Structures are given as structure tokens and as C-alpha cells.
């Protein structure tokens, strides 16, 4: 059976966050709310936990998974470099639904980059997601809590419909607002490429990058 913790989505209770973090330290999967959808979080340095995540979602091992960080210091610890144009994106759109693809640093598992050498990163604007990453002290995966190819979950009811009792820990912060998902951009080359147009319009991202 899944362990379910109800949490205040605007002001998460520290004791609930601490209980969920125990599951992460044990290499288990935690479902949590973000500013877009419910996500599936595991320790990005635990290979067994990453494999469990892929198998749970029935996700193709050739598809990468993005991560959440809490701040620029944590970001710089897990990626190769942060250029000045990217700093402009970070200052403008983080925390928020913009996923930026960086050259992955040596701490990032190749299971997450699927040998592309790239890792998608964002800082969430959702208090629960941010509290989990901050409390855990290192990045968490942030792939949507659904079976691959199916609609994303806006509530824990949707999560349970997909996974039954296979999720180790569910942090229930109520229903997420309908969202297009995060906008995804690739800055690993000299220019920026829009990979997915999402909650932040692509033209806004391009304008800031070109400043």
C-alpha cells in the first residue's frame, strides 16, 4: 500500500516533508505536487531508484528525465556550465515552469541523460516541491506522475488510478491547476532551441535569451 501524507500546498508542514524525505533516502518513489502536474521524485544519485522510476512509468529507457534543484548553487553542482544568457533566463523565469537543458555534470547519472550528455533542470515555484528538494539536500527527478503516453496527473486520485498501490509515498497537496506543462529549451549549443512550448510562451523565452 502507498503511504499518503496530506500537506498544506501553500505552507508545507516541516514534519510532513521530513517524513517524505525518509522515503527518498531509502531509494523509494515519492509523488508530489508541482506548479504544473504531480511529479515522481527519486534520488538522482541512486541508480536502483532511477530504474524503479522508469519501470513504474513504463518509460522508454532512451527518454531522459528532468530534475529539480533549489537554487543556482545546487544547479552549478550538477551541470557543466551556466552562461550569461542562461543567467538571464534563470533570473526571469525561475522559480517557474521553464526546464532548461544543460550539459550534465559528472554527478548526473547517464540513466537520466540517456547518453545525450544533457540534463533538463528547473526550480519549481510550488512550495511543496521546493521544500522536498531543499530538505533532501540534492536534486529530485520531476517526471510527470503518469504512465508514459497518458495524460499527466492533476490530483493524487489520478496518480492512484495509474499506479494503484505501487507508489511508495504520496504527498497530497490537493488538485493542481490545469497546465500545459513546463516550456523546455536546450542551451547546450551556442544558440537556444525550443524543445517544447509550454506554460511560458516560447517567444517570451527567446526575447529574454537574446537580450
C-alpha positions in Angstrom: 0.0 0.0 0.0 1.1 3.6 -0.7 1.8 5.8 2.3 -0.2 9.0 1.9 0.6 12.3 3.6 -1.7 15.3 3.3 0.1 18.6 3.2 -0.7 22.3 3.1 0.2 23.2 -0.5 0.9 26.9 0.3 2.7 26.4 3.6 4.0 22.8 3.8 4.4 21.3 7.3 8.1 20.6 8.0 7.2 17.3 9.8 5.4 16.0 6.7 8.3 17.0 4.4 10.7 15.2 6.8 8.6 12.0 6.7 8.5 12.0 2.8 12.3 12.6 2.7 12.8 9.4 4.7 11.3 7.5 1.7 13.7 9.3 -0.7 16.7 8.3 1.4 15.5 4.7 1.2 15.6 4.8 -2.6 11.8 4.9 -2.9 9.5 6.8 -5.2 7.6 9.9 -3.9 4.8 11.6 -5.7 4.5 15.4 -5.0 2.7 18.4 -6.5 4.4 21.0 -8.7 3.2 24.2 -10.4 2.3 22.1 -13.5 1.4 18.5 -12.6 2.1 15.9 -9.9 5.6 14.6 -10.3 7.5 11.4 -9.5 10.6 12.1 -7.4 13.6 9.8 -6.7 17.2 10.4 -5.6 19.1 11.4 -8.8 22.2 9.7 -7.4 20.5 6.3 -6.7 20.7 4.0 -9.8 18.2 1.5 -8.4 15.7 4.2 -7.6 16.1 5.7 -11.1 15.4 2.2 -12.7 12.4 1.8 -10.5 11.1 5.1 -11.7 11.4 4.2 -15.4 9.9 0.8 -14.8 7.0 2.3 -12.8 6.2 4.8 -15.6 6.9 2.2 -18.3 9.1 4.8 -19.8 11.4 4.1 -22.6 15.0 3.9 -21.3 16.0 6.1 -24.2 14.0 9.1 -23.0 15.6 11.4 -20.5 14.2 12.6 -17.2 14.5 16.2 -15.8 15.4 17.2 -12.3 14.5 19.9 -9.7 17.1 22.0 -7.9 16.6 24.6 -5.2 19.0 27.3 -6.2 21.8 28.3 -8.5 24.5 26.8 -6.2 22.8 23.4 -6.5 22.4 23.8 -10.2 26.2 24.6 -10.7 27.0 21.4 -8.7 25.2 19.2 -11.2 25.8 20.9 -14.6 28.9 21.8 -16.6 28.4 25.5 -17.0 25.9 28.4 -16.7 26.5 31.1 -19.3 25.4 34.7 -19.0 22.4 34.4 -21.5 21.2 31.4 -19.4 21.6 33.5 -16.2 19.1 35.9 -17.8 16.6 33.1 -18.3 17.1 31.9 -14.7 16.6 35.4 -13.2 13.5 36.0 -15.3 11.7 32.6 -15.2 12.9 30.7 -12.1 11.2 29.6 -9.9 8.7 28.5 -12.5 7.7 26.2 -15.4 10.8 26.6 -17.5 13.0 23.5 -18.0 16.5 24.3 -19.3 18.7 21.6 -20.8 22.3 21.9 -19.7 25.4 19.9 -20.3 25.3 17.4 -17.5 28.0 17.4 -14.8 29.7 14.2 -13.6 27.3 13.8 -10.7 24.4 13.2 -13.1 23.6 9.5 -13.9 23.7 8.6 -17.5 20.4 6.8 -16.9 18.8 10.3 -16.6 20.6 11.8 -19.7 20.2 8.6 -21.7 23.7 9.2 -23.0 22.8 12.6 -24.6 25.1 14.4 -22.2 22.2 16.8 -21.4 20.0 17.2 -18.3 16.8 19.2 -18.0 16.7 21.3 -14.9 14.3 23.8 -13.2 13.5 25.4 -9.9 9.8 24.8 -9.0 7.6 27.6 -7.8 5.5 25.1 -5.8 6.2 25.3 -2.1 5.9 21.5 -1.6 8.3 20.6 -4.4 10.8 23.2 -3.3 10.6 22.1 0.4 11.2 18.5 -0.6 14.3 19.3 -2.6 15.7 21.7 0.0 15.1 19.2 2.8 16.6 16.4 0.8 19.7 18.4 0.0 20.1 17.3 -3.6 18.1 17.2 -6.8 15.0 15.1 -7.3 13.6 13.8 -10.6 10.5 15.6 -11.8 8.9 13.5 -14.5 5.1 13.6 -14.6 3.2 11.1 -12.4 1.5 9.1 -15.1 2.1 6.1 -17.3 4.1 7.1 -20.4 1.8 8.3 -23.2 -1.1 9.1 -20.9 -2.3 12.5 -19.6 -0.5 14.0 -16.6 -2.0 13.8 -13.1 -3.5 16.9 -11.6 -4.5 15.1 -8.4 -3.5 12.2 -6.3 -6.7 10.5 -7.4 -5.3 10.4 -10.9 -1.9 9.1 -9.6 -3.6 6.3 -7.8 -5.7 5.4 -10.9 -2.5 5.0 -12.9 -0.3 3.2 -10.3 -2.8 1.7 -7.8 -0.6 1.0 -4.7 2.7 0.9 -6.4 3.8 4.4 -5.4 5.8 4.2 -2.1 4.8 7.7 -0.8 2.2 10.1 -2.0 2.4 13.7 -0.8 -1.2 15.1 -1.3 -1.3 18.8 -1.8 -4.7 19.0 -3.4 -5.5 19.5 -7.0 -3.1 21.2 -9.4 -4.3 23.9 -11.7 -4.6 22.7 -15.3 -1.3 23.4 -17.1 0.4 22.9 -20.4 3.5 21.7 -18.6 6.8 23.4 -18.5 8.4 25.0 -21.5 11.6 23.2 -22.4 14.7 24.9 -24.0 18.1 23.5 -25.0 21.1 25.8 -24.4 23.8 23.2 -24.7 24.9 24.7 -28.1 25.8 28.4 -28.8 22.1 29.1 -29.6 18.9 28.2 -27.9 16.4 25.7 -29.2 12.8 25.4 -28.1 12.1 21.7 -27.4 8.6 22.2 -26.1 6.3 25.2 -25.9 4.5 25.1 -22.6 3.3 27.3 -19.8 5.7 30.1 -20.6 5.3 31.2 -24.2 8.3 30.5 -26.3 8.5 34.0 -27.7 9.0 35.4 -24.2 11.8 33.0 -23.5 13.5 33.8 -26.8 13.2 37.6 -26.2 14.9 37.2 -22.8 17.7 34.9 -24.1 18.5 37.4 -26.9 18.9 40.4 -24.5 
